[in-house]
Amino acid sequence: MRVGVDEDGEKASLKTLVSALLLLKRLPRTGWLEEGVKNPESVASHSYSLAVMAMAEAEARGLDVCKAVKMALLHDLAESYTGDLTPATKKKIPKNIFHQVERAIIRELVSSLPPHIAQQYTELYEEYLERRTPEARLVHRLDRRELVEEALWLNKRQKISLNRFGIA
């Protein structure tokens, strides 16, 4: 991939994306903060775990592994702008409005990438939001499963309540 270079010699097309990634590495998951979790995982950590789960599960099911992994890595990228909103907070925002905002953020974050790559990532994000394909539905299911696994792990170590997460 040919990438433009700015006056500092940095790859210009990656600057916006890298800035978002750096924020996500430091953005703690809000639900864990609200539960008083010490050293909660970051949004980036969650996305990495989800990507590895998607890789293994897509492979086992004969799905498009690359597509599933890309969706998992892109699925929370907009949170670099919005923050990590809990489901309770998201319910206060009309779904169509929230998705419009997320779509605009994703378009902005990938806008400086080569056009064919920006288009691919935007389309994958749309596919994920709309749950159009088996890969998109798989990533949605695994997103929930990753949350449950993290909650169970934290419950064993920090005795967090599982009620809020719908786990009995």
C-alpha positions in Angstrom: 0.0 0.0 0.0 1.4 3.4 -1.0 0.9 5.9 1.8 1.5 9.6 1.5 4.2 11.2 3.7 3.7 14.5 5.5 6.4 17.2 6.3 7.5 15.3 9.4 8.1 12.1 7.3 5.2 10.4 9.0 2.7 8.3 7.0 0.0 10.9 6.7 -2.8 8.5 5.9 -2.3 6.7 9.2 -2.2 9.8 11.5 -6.0 10.1 12.2 -6.4 6.4 12.6 -3.4 6.0 14.9 -4.6 8.9 17.1 -7.9 7.1 17.5 -6.1 3.9 18.4 -4.0 5.6 21.0 -7.1 6.9 22.6 -8.8 3.5 22.6 -5.7 1.9 24.3 -6.2 4.3 27.2 -10.0 4.4 27.3 -11.3 2.2 30.1 -14.5 0.3 29.6 -17.2 2.4 31.3 -19.2 -0.5 32.7 -16.2 -1.8 34.6 -15.5 1.6 36.0 -19.1 1.9 37.2 -18.7 -1.5 38.9 -15.6 -0.3 40.7 -13.2 -2.6 38.9 -9.6 -2.0 39.6 -7.5 -1.7 36.4 -10.3 -2.3 34.0 -9.7 -3.4 30.5 -9.5 -0.7 27.8 -11.7 -0.6 24.7 -8.7 -1.6 22.6 -8.0 -4.6 24.8 -11.6 -5.7 24.4 -11.4 -5.3 20.7 -8.2 -7.3 20.5 -9.8 -10.1 22.5 -12.9 -10.0 20.3 -10.7 -10.1 17.2 -8.9 -13.3 18.3 -12.2 -14.9 19.3 -13.6 -13.9 15.8 -10.5 -15.4 14.1 -10.9 -18.8 15.8 -14.7 -19.0 15.6 -14.9 -17.8 12.0 -12.2 -20.4 11.0 -14.1 -23.2 12.8 -17.3 -22.3 11.1 -15.8 -21.9 7.6 -16.6 -18.2 7.5 -14.5 -15.4 6.0 -11.9 -15.0 8.8 -10.4 -11.8 7.4 -13.8 -10.1 7.3 -14.7 -11.2 10.8 -11.4 -10.0 12.2 -11.6 -6.7 10.5 -15.2 -6.2 11.8 -14.1 -7.0 15.3 -11.2 -4.5 15.1 -13.4 -1.8 13.6 -16.6 -2.4 15.7 -15.7 0.0 18.6 -13.4 2.4 16.7 -16.0 5.2 16.9 -15.7 5.2 20.6 -12.4 7.1 20.2 -14.8 10.1 19.7 -18.0 9.1 21.6 -16.3 7.4 24.6 -17.4 4.0 25.8 -21.1 4.3 26.3 -23.0 1.8 28.4 -26.1 0.1 27.0 -28.2 2.2 29.4 -26.7 5.4 28.0 -27.2 4.2 24.4 -30.9 3.5 25.1 -31.4 7.2 25.7 -30.3 8.0 22.1 -32.5 7.0 19.2 -30.7 4.1 17.5 -30.8 5.6 14.0 -29.2 8.9 15.3 -26.6 7.0 17.2 -25.7 4.9 14.1 -25.6 8.0 11.9 -23.0 9.5 14.3 -21.0 6.3 14.4 -21.0 6.1 10.6 -19.8 9.7 10.3 -17.0 9.1 12.8 -15.8 5.9 11.0 -15.9 7.8 7.6 -13.8 10.5 9.2 -11.3 8.1 10.8 -10.7 6.3 7.5 -10.9 9.3 5.2 -7.2 9.8 4.8 -6.5 6.1 3.9 -6.4 5.2 0.2 -9.9 5.5 -1.1 -10.4 1.8 -1.8 -9.4 0.9 1.7 -11.5 3.6 3.3 -14.5 2.3 1.3 -13.8 -1.3 2.3 -13.6 -0.4 6.0 -16.7 1.8 5.8 -18.7 -1.0 4.0 -17.5 -3.6 6.6 -18.6 -1.3 9.4 -22.1 -0.9 7.7 -22.3 -4.7 7.3 -21.5 -5.1 11.0 -24.1 -2.5 12.1 -26.8 -4.1 10.0 -25.8 -7.7 10.8 -26.1 -8.4 7.1 -23.8 -11.4 6.9 -22.9 -14.5 9.0 -19.6 -12.8 9.9 -21.4 -9.7 11.2 -23.8 -11.8 13.3 -20.9 -13.8 14.6 -19.0 -10.7 15.7 -22.1 -9.4 17.4 -22.6 -12.7 19.3 -18.9 -12.8 20.3 -18.9 -9.2 21.4 -21.5 -10.2 24.0 -19.7 -13.4 24.9 -16.4 -11.5 25.4 -18.3 -9.2 27.9 -19.7 -12.3 29.7 -16.3 -14.0 29.9 -14.7 -10.8 31.2 -17.5 -10.3 33.8 -17.1 -13.9 35.0 -13.3 -13.5 35.2 -13.7 -10.2 37.2 -16.3 -11.8 39.4 -13.8 -14.4 40.5 -11.0 -11.9 41.1 -12.8 -8.8 42.3 -16.2 -10.0 43.3 -18.1 -7.7 40.9 -21.9 -8.1 40.7 -23.0 -10.0 37.6 -26.7 -8.8 37.8 -26.0 -5.7 35.7 -24.7 -7.8 32.9 -27.6 -10.2 32.8 -25.6 -13.0 34.2 -27.0 -15.0 37.1 
